[in-house]
Amino acid sequence: MNYRDLTRKLTGLGCEFRRHGKGSHEIWVNLNNRKKTSIPNWGRKDLKMGTIRAILRQLEIDLSVFENAK
């Protein structure tokens, strides 16, 4: 899954971009619970599943809910 697919699903689950971080990273926040995380913006390059799981864990989003999001 690349950055664009990940952020499209996160936006549908109530998350939004807040600001740019260091390097190619961006800070995103889950508006439902105010949890924040850093997401690497690598364009078309796929993110590793471990990175995606860590992002979801930090935002407190269940993996099954994320997989079913559009």
ChimeraX attribute file (.defattr): number of C-alpha atoms within 10 A of each C-alpha:
attribute: neighborCount
match mode: 1-to-1
recipient: residues
	/A:1	12
	/A:2	16
	/A:3	17
	/A:4	15
	/A:5	12
	/A:6	16
	/A:7	17
	/A:8	14
	/A:9	16
	/A:10	22
	/A:11	17
	/A:12	12
	/A:13	17
	/A:14	12
	/A:15	21
	/A:16	17
	/A:17	17
	/A:18	11
	/A:19	11
	/A:20	14
	/A:21	13
	/A:22	9
	/A:23	8
	/A:24	12
	/A:25	15
	/A:26	16
	/A:27	16
	/A:28	24
	/A:29	21
	/A:30	21
	/A:31	14
	/A:32	11
	/A:33	12
	/A:34	11
	/A:35	15
	/A:36	19
	/A:37	17
	/A:38	20
	/A:39	22
	/A:40	16
	/A:41	17
	/A:42	13
	/A:43	11
	/A:44	11
	/A:45	11
	/A:46	13
	/A:47	17
	/A:48	10
	/A:49	10
	/A:50	9
	/A:51	12
	/A:52	17
	/A:53	14
	/A:54	14
	/A:55	18
	/A:56	17
	/A:57	14
	/A:58	15
	/A:59	22
	/A:60	15
	/A:61	17
	/A:62	11
	/A:63	13
	/A:64	8
	/A:65	9
	/A:66	15
	/A:67	9
	/A:68	8
	/A:69	13
	/A:70	11
